[in-house]
């Protein structure tokens, strides 16, 4: 479960363009984790 603070942190660091997940410098995750993260990010965005 993602905390709200973490979700807000993610919102500042995760960018989506043309369905490609771009991580800002300092955040390097395997593709599978990025996908999971993006799904969570989408959920958070829709609150």
mmCIF file of the N, C-alpha and C atoms, coordinates in Angstrom:
data_MODEL
# 
_entry.id   MODEL 
# 
loop_
_atom_site.group_PDB 
_atom_site.id 
_atom_site.type_symbol 
_atom_site.label_atom_id 
_atom_site.label_alt_id 
_atom_site.label_comp_id 
_atom_site.label_asym_id 
_atom_site.label_entity_id 
_atom_site.label_seq_id 
_atom_site.pdbx_PDB_ins_code 
_atom_site.Cartn_x 
_atom_site.Cartn_y 
_atom_site.Cartn_z 
_atom_site.occupancy 
_atom_site.B_iso_or_equiv 
_atom_site.pdbx_formal_charge 
_atom_site.auth_seq_id 
_atom_site.auth_comp_id 
_atom_site.auth_asym_id 
_atom_site.auth_atom_id 
_atom_site.pdbx_PDB_model_num 
ATOM 1   N N  . UNK A 1 1  ? 0.850  -1.202 0.000   1.00 0.00 ? 1  UNK A N  1 
ATOM 2   C CA . UNK A 1 1  ? 0.000  0.000  0.000   1.00 0.00 ? 1  UNK A CA 1 
ATOM 3   C C  . UNK A 1 1  ? 0.883  1.248  0.000   1.00 0.00 ? 1  UNK A C  1 
ATOM 4   N N  . UNK A 1 2  ? 0.585  2.147  -0.895  1.00 0.00 ? 2  UNK A N  1 
ATOM 5   C CA . UNK A 1 2  ? 1.356  3.386  -0.999  1.00 0.00 ? 2  UNK A CA 1 
ATOM 6   C C  . UNK A 1 2  ? 0.802  4.424  -0.031  1.00 0.00 ? 2  UNK A C  1 
ATOM 7   N N  . UNK A 1 3  ? 1.671  5.070  0.708   1.00 0.00 ? 3  UNK A N  1 
ATOM 8   C CA . UNK A 1 3  ? 1.224  6.159  1.572   1.00 0.00 ? 3  UNK A CA 1 
ATOM 9   C C  . UNK A 1 3  ? 0.999  7.408  0.726   1.00 0.00 ? 3  UNK A C  1 
ATOM 10  N N  . UNK A 1 4  ? 0.219  8.328  1.245   1.00 0.00 ? 4  UNK A N  1 
ATOM 11  C CA . UNK A 1 4  ? -0.070 9.556  0.506   1.00 0.00 ? 4  UNK A CA 1 
ATOM 12  C C  . UNK A 1 4  ? 1.194  10.369 0.279   1.00 0.00 ? 4  UNK A C  1 
ATOM 13  N N  . UNK A 1 5  ? 2.067  10.393 1.287   1.00 0.00 ? 5  UNK A N  1 
ATOM 14  C CA . UNK A 1 5  ? 3.325  11.135 1.153   1.00 0.00 ? 5  UNK A CA 1 
ATOM 15  C C  . UNK A 1 5  ? 4.150  10.561 0.009   1.00 0.00 ? 5  UNK A C  1 
ATOM 16  N N  . UNK A 1 6  ? 4.206  9.224  -0.045  1.00 0.00 ? 6  UNK A N  1 
ATOM 17  C CA . UNK A 1 6  ? 4.983  8.574  -1.100  1.00 0.00 ? 6  UNK A CA 1 
ATOM 18  C C  . UNK A 1 6  ? 4.352  8.839  -2.464  1.00 0.00 ? 6  UNK A C  1 
ATOM 19  N N  . UNK A 1 7  ? 3.036  8.827  -2.501  1.00 0.00 ? 7  UNK A N  1 
ATOM 20  C CA . UNK A 1 7  ? 2.321  9.103  -3.743  1.00 0.00 ? 7  UNK A CA 1 
ATOM 21  C C  . UNK A 1 7  ? 2.635  10.514 -4.244  1.00 0.00 ? 7  UNK A C  1 
ATOM 22  N N  . UNK A 1 8  ? 2.662  11.453 -3.328  1.00 0.00 ? 8  UNK A N  1 
ATOM 23  C CA . UNK A 1 8  ? 2.971  12.832 -3.704  1.00 0.00 ? 8  UNK A CA 1 
ATOM 24  C C  . UNK A 1 8  ? 4.411  12.944 -4.178  1.00 0.00 ? 8  UNK A C  1 
ATOM 25  N N  . UNK A 1 9  ? 5.302  12.211 -3.513  1.00 0.00 ? 9  UNK A N  1 
ATOM 26  C CA . UNK A 1 9  ? 6.694  12.165 -3.927  1.00 0.00 ? 9  UNK A CA 1 
ATOM 27  C C  . UNK A 1 9  ? 6.790  11.618 -5.347  1.00 0.00 ? 9  UNK A C  1 
ATOM 28  N N  . UNK A 1 10 ? 6.041  10.558 -5.611  1.00 0.00 ? 10 UNK A N  1 
ATOM 29  C CA . UNK A 1 10 ? 6.052  9.957  -6.950  1.00 0.00 ? 10 UNK A CA 1 
ATOM 30  C C  . UNK A 1 10 ? 5.538  10.939 -7.994  1.00 0.00 ? 10 UNK A C  1 
ATOM 31  N N  . UNK A 1 11 ? 4.485  11.673 -7.639  1.00 0.00 ? 11 UNK A N  1 
ATOM 32  C CA . UNK A 1 11 ? 3.912  12.625 -8.586  1.00 0.00 ? 11 UNK A CA 1 
ATOM 33  C C  . UNK A 1 11 ? 4.942  13.643 -9.042  1.00 0.00 ? 11 UNK A C  1 
ATOM 34  N N  . UNK A 1 12 ? 5.846  13.989 -8.152  1.00 0.00 ? 12 UNK A N  1 
ATOM 35  C CA . UNK A 1 12 ? 6.873  14.969 -8.486  1.00 0.00 ? 12 UNK A CA 1 
ATOM 36  C C  . UNK A 1 12 ? 7.979  14.349 -9.325  1.00 0.00 ? 12 UNK A C  1 
ATOM 37  N N  . UNK A 1 13 ? 8.112  13.020 -9.308  1.00 0.00 ? 13 UNK A N  1 
ATOM 38  C CA . UNK A 1 13 ? 9.254  12.375 -9.943  1.00 0.00 ? 13 UNK A CA 1 
ATOM 39  C C  . UNK A 1 13 ? 8.899  11.575 -11.189 1.00 0.00 ? 13 UNK A C  1 
ATOM 40  N N  . UNK A 1 14 ? 7.635  11.239 -11.361 1.00 0.00 ? 14 UNK A N  1 
ATOM 41  C CA . UNK A 1 14 ? 7.244  10.374 -12.471 1.00 0.00 ? 14 UNK A CA 1 
ATOM 42  C C  . UNK A 1 14 ? 6.589  11.194 -13.578 1.00 0.00 ? 14 UNK A C  1 
ATOM 43  N N  . UNK A 1 15 ? 7.066  10.978 -14.788 1.00 0.00 ? 15 UNK A N  1 
ATOM 44  C CA . UNK A 1 15 ? 6.522  11.671 -15.941 1.00 0.00 ? 15 UNK A CA 1 
ATOM 45  C C  . UNK A 1 15 ? 6.120  10.656 -16.996 1.00 0.00 ? 15 UNK A C  1 
ATOM 46  N N  . UNK A 1 16 ? 4.984  10.892 -17.652 1.00 0.00 ? 16 UNK A N  1 
ATOM 47  C CA . UNK A 1 16 ? 4.506  9.964  -18.662 1.00 0.00 ? 16 UNK A CA 1 
ATOM 48  C C  . UNK A 1 16 ? 4.339  10.709 -19.985 1.00 0.00 ? 16 UNK A C  1 
ATOM 49  N N  . UNK A 1 17 ? 5.002  10.227 -21.013 1.00 0.00 ? 17 UNK A N  1 
ATOM 50  C CA . UNK A 1 17 ? 4.831  10.787 -22.356 1.00 0.00 ? 17 UNK A CA 1 
ATOM 51  C C  . UNK A 1 17 ? 4.681  9.644  -23.334 1.00 0.00 ? 17 UNK A C  1 
ATOM 52  N N  . UNK A 1 18 ? 3.599  9.681  -24.134 1.00 0.00 ? 18 UNK A N  1 
ATOM 53  C CA . UNK A 1 18 ? 3.374  8.640  -25.143 1.00 0.00 ? 18 UNK A CA 1 
ATOM 54  C C  . UNK A 1 18 ? 3.472  7.245  -24.542 1.00 0.00 ? 18 UNK A C  1 
ATOM 55  N N  . UNK A 1 19 ? 2.877  7.076  -23.363 1.00 0.00 ? 19 UNK A N  1 
ATOM 56  C CA . UNK A 1 19 ? 2.838  5.773  -22.688 1.00 0.00 ? 19 UNK A CA 1 
ATOM 57  C C  . UNK A 1 19 ? 4.205  5.230  -22.331 1.00 0.00 ? 19 UNK A C  1 
ATOM 58  N N  . UNK A 1 20 ? 5.223  6.080  -22.324 1.00 0.00 ? 20 UNK A N  1 
ATOM 59  C CA . UNK A 1 20 ? 6.548  5.656  -21.885 1.00 0.00 ? 20 UNK A CA 1 
ATOM 60  C C  . UNK A 1 20 ? 6.807  6.309  -20.540 1.00 0.00 ? 20 UNK A C  1 
ATOM 61  N N  . UNK A 1 21 ? 7.277  5.502  -19.588 1.00 0.00 ? 21 UNK A N  1 
ATOM 62  C CA . UNK A 1 21 ? 7.546  6.040  -18.259 1.00 0.00 ? 21 UNK A CA 1 
ATOM 63  C C  . UNK A 1 21 ? 8.966  6.568  -18.198 1.00 0.00 ? 21 UNK A C  1 
ATOM 64  N N  . UNK A 1 22 ? 9.079  7.848  -17.902 1.00 0.00 ? 22 UNK A N  1 
ATOM 65  C CA . UNK A 1 22 ? 10.405 8.451  -17.760 1.00 0.00 ? 22 UNK A CA 1 
ATOM 66  C C  . UNK A 1 22 ? 10.655 8.730  -16.294 1.00 0.00 ? 22 UNK A C  1 
ATOM 67  N N  . UNK A 1 23 ? 11.763 8.229  -15.798 1.00 0.00 ? 23 UNK A N  1 
ATOM 68  C CA . UNK A 1 23 ? 12.122 8.507  -14.423 1.00 0.00 ? 23 UNK A CA 1 
ATOM 69  C C  . UNK A 1 23 ? 13.133 9.643  -14.405 1.00 0.00 ? 23 UNK A C  1 
ATOM 70  N N  . UNK A 1 24 ? 12.970 10.535 -13.462 1.00 0.00 ? 24 UNK A N  1 
ATOM 71  C CA . UNK A 1 24 ? 13.946 11.608 -13.318 1.00 0.00 ? 24 UNK A CA 1 
ATOM 72  C C  . UNK A 1 24 ? 15.257 11.020 -12.814 1.00 0.00 ? 24 UNK A C  1 
ATOM 73  N N  . UNK A 1 25 ? 16.364 11.710 -13.030 1.00 0.00 ? 25 UNK A N  1 
ATOM 74  C CA . UNK A 1 25 ? 17.657 11.215 -12.545 1.00 0.00 ? 25 UNK A CA 1 
ATOM 75  C C  . UNK A 1 25 ? 17.577 10.864 -11.061 1.00 0.00 ? 25 UNK A C  1 
ATOM 76  N N  . UNK A 1 26 ? 18.196 9.761  -10.702 1.00 0.00 ? 26 UNK A N  1 
ATOM 77  C CA . UNK A 1 26 ? 18.187 9.343  -9.306  1.00 0.00 ? 26 UNK A CA 1 
ATOM 78  C C  . UNK A 1 26 ? 17.229 8.200  -9.044  1.00 0.00 ? 26 UNK A C  1 
ATOM 79  N N  . UNK A 1 27 ? 16.303 7.984  -9.969  1.00 0.00 ? 27 UNK A N  1 
ATOM 80  C CA . UNK A 1 27 ? 15.357 6.885  -9.804  1.00 0.00 ? 27 UNK A CA 1 
ATOM 81  C C  . UNK A 1 27 ? 15.545 5.898  -10.943 1.00 0.00 ? 27 UNK A C  1 
ATOM 82  N N  . UNK A 1 28 ? 16.060 4.734  -10.627 1.00 0.00 ? 28 UNK A N  1 
ATOM 83  C CA . UNK A 1 28 ? 16.285 3.723  -11.655 1.00 0.00 ? 28 UNK A CA 1 
ATOM 84  C C  . UNK A 1 28 ? 15.620 2.427  -11.219 1.00 0.00 ? 28 UNK A C  1 
ATOM 85  N N  . UNK A 1 29 ? 14.607 2.016  -11.946 1.00 0.00 ? 29 UNK A N  1 
ATOM 86  C CA . UNK A 1 29 ? 13.874 0.807  -11.596 1.00 0.00 ? 29 UNK A CA 1 
ATOM 87  C C  . UNK A 1 29 ? 13.773 -0.110 -12.808 1.00 0.00 ? 29 UNK A C  1 
ATOM 88  N N  . UNK A 1 30 ? 13.734 -1.412 -12.556 1.00 0.00 ? 30 UNK A N  1 
ATOM 89  C CA . UNK A 1 30 ? 13.488 -2.355 -13.645 1.00 0.00 ? 30 UNK A CA 1 
ATOM 90  C C  . UNK A 1 30 ? 12.139 -2.067 -14.300 1.00 0.00 ? 30 UNK A C  1 
ATOM 91  N N  . UNK A 1 31 ? 12.009 -2.457 -15.548 1.00 0.00 ? 31 UNK A N  1 
ATOM 92  C CA . UNK A 1 31 ? 10.814 -2.131 -16.327 1.00 0.00 ? 31 UNK A CA 1 
ATOM 93  C C  . UNK A 1 31 ? 9.531  -2.622 -15.651 1.00 0.00 ? 31 UNK A C  1 
ATOM 94  N N  . UNK A 1 32 ? 9.596  -3.825 -15.089 1.00 0.00 ? 32 UNK A N  1 
ATOM 95  C CA . UNK A 1 32 ? 8.408  -4.402 -14.457 1.00 0.00 ? 32 UNK A CA 1 
ATOM 96  C C  . UNK A 1 32 ? 7.956  -3.541 -13.285 1.00 0.00 ? 32 UNK A C  1 
ATOM 97  N N  . UNK A 1 33 ? 8.933  -3.078 -12.500 1.00 0.00 ? 33 UNK A N  1 
ATOM 98  C CA . UNK A 1 33 ? 8.611  -2.218 -11.354 1.00 0.00 ? 33 UNK A CA 1 
ATOM 99  C C  . UNK A 1 33 ? 8.091  -0.867 -11.825 1.00 0.00 ? 33 UNK A C  1 
ATOM 100 N N  . UNK A 1 34 ? 8.656  -0.355 -12.902 1.00 0.00 ? 34 UNK A N  1 
ATOM 101 C CA . UNK A 1 34 ? 8.199  0.924  -13.449 1.00 0.00 ? 34 UNK A CA 1 
ATOM 102 C C  . UNK A 1 34 ? 6.735  0.830  -13.850 1.00 0.00 ? 34 UNK A C  1 
ATOM 103 N N  . UNK A 1 35 ? 6.374  -0.300 -14.470 1.00 0.00 ? 35 UNK A N  1 
ATOM 104 C CA . UNK A 1 35 ? 4.999  -0.492 -14.917 1.00 0.00 ? 35 UNK A CA 1 
ATOM 105 C C  . UNK A 1 35 ? 4.052  -0.497 -13.728 1.00 0.00 ? 35 UNK A C  1 
ATOM 106 N N  . UNK A 1 36 ? 4.450  -1.233 -12.681 1.00 0.00 ? 36 UNK A N  1 
ATOM 107 C CA . UNK A 1 36 ? 3.645  -1.309 -11.467 1.00 0.00 ? 36 UNK A CA 1 
ATOM 108 C C  . UNK A 1 36 ? 3.490  0.076  -10.855 1.00 0.00 ? 36 UNK A C  1 
ATOM 109 N N  . UNK A 1 37 ? 4.599  0.803  -10.832 1.00 0.00 ? 37 UNK A N  1 
ATOM 110 C CA . UNK A 1 37 ? 4.643  2.136  -10.267 1.00 0.00 ? 37 UNK A CA 1 
ATOM 111 C C  . UNK A 1 37 ? 3.727  3.074  -11.047 1.00 0.00 ? 37 UNK A C  1 
ATOM 112 N N  . UNK A 1 38 ? 3.756  2.952  -12.367 1.00 0.00 ? 38 UNK A N  1 
ATOM 113 C CA . UNK A 1 38 ? 2.926  3.804  -13.214 1.00 0.00 ? 38 UNK A CA 1 
ATOM 114 C C  . UNK A 1 38 ? 1.449  3.527  -12.960 1.00 0.00 ? 38 UNK A C  1 
ATOM 115 N N  . UNK A 1 39 ? 1.099  2.255  -12.782 1.00 0.00 ? 39 UNK A N  1 
ATOM 116 C CA . UNK A 1 39 ? -0.293 1.910  -12.499 1.00 0.00 ? 39 UNK A CA 1 
ATOM 117 C C  . UNK A 1 39 ? -0.739 2.534  -11.186 1.00 0.00 ? 39 UNK A C  1 
ATOM 118 N N  . UNK A 1 40 ? 0.120  2.444  -10.167 1.00 0.00 ? 40 UNK A N  1 
ATOM 119 C CA . UNK A 1 40 ? -0.189 3.052  -8.871  1.00 0.00 ? 40 UNK A CA 1 
ATOM 120 C C  . UNK A 1 40 ? -0.312 4.568  -9.021  1.00 0.00 ? 40 UNK A C  1 
ATOM 121 N N  . UNK A 1 41 ? 0.595  5.145  -9.793  1.00 0.00 ? 41 UNK A N  1 
ATOM 122 C CA . UNK A 1 41 ? 0.592  6.586  -10.025 1.00 0.00 ? 41 UNK A CA 1 
ATOM 123 C C  . UNK A 1 41 ? -0.724 7.016  -10.674 1.00 0.00 ? 41 UNK A C  1 
ATOM 124 N N  . UNK A 1 42 ? -1.199 6.229  -11.644 1.00 0.00 ? 42 UNK A N  1 
ATOM 125 C CA . UNK A 1 42 ? -2.469 6.535  -12.308 1.00 0.00 ? 42 UNK A CA 1 
ATOM 126 C C  . UNK A 1 42 ? -3.617 6.493  -11.303 1.00 0.00 ? 42 UNK A C  1 
ATOM 127 N N  . UNK A 1 43 ? -3.598 5.494  -10.409 1.00 0.00 ? 43 UNK A N  1 
ATOM 128 C CA . UNK A 1 43 ? -4.636 5.401  -9.376  1.00 0.00 ? 43 UNK A CA 1 
ATOM 129 C C  . UNK A 1 43 ? -4.631 6.649  -8.506  1.00 0.00 ? 43 UNK A C  1 
ATOM 130 N N  . UNK A 1 44 ? -3.446 7.028  -8.067  1.00 0.00 ? 44 UNK A N  1 
ATOM 131 C CA . UNK A 1 44 ? -3.296 8.185  -7.179  1.00 0.00 ? 44 UNK A CA 1 
ATOM 132 C C  . UNK A 1 44 ? -3.786 9.452  -7.869  1.00 0.00 ? 44 UNK A C  1 
ATOM 133 N N  . UNK A 1 45 ? -3.437 9.589  -9.142  1.00 0.00 ? 45 UNK A N  1 
ATOM 134 C CA . UNK A 1 45 ? -3.810 10.777 -9.907  1.00 0.00 ? 45 UNK A CA 1 
ATOM 135 C C  . UNK A 1 45 ? -5.327 10.911 -10.010 1.00 0.00 ? 45 UNK A C  1 
ATOM 136 N N  . UNK A 1 46 ? -6.019 9.784  -10.008 1.00 0.00 ? 46 UNK A N  1 
ATOM 137 C CA . UNK A 1 46 ? -7.469 9.806  -10.215 1.00 0.00 ? 46 UNK A CA 1 
ATOM 138 C C  . UNK A 1 46 ? -8.267 9.987  -8.926  1.00 0.00 ? 46 UNK A C  1 
ATOM 139 N N  . UNK A 1 47 ? -7.599 10.176 -7.799  1.00 0.00 ? 47 UNK A N  1 
ATOM 140 C CA . UNK A 1 47 ? -8.315 10.392 -6.549  1.00 0.00 ? 47 UNK A CA 1 
ATOM 141 C C  . UNK A 1 47 ? -9.092 11.695 -6.607  1.00 0.00 ? 47 UNK A C  1 
# 
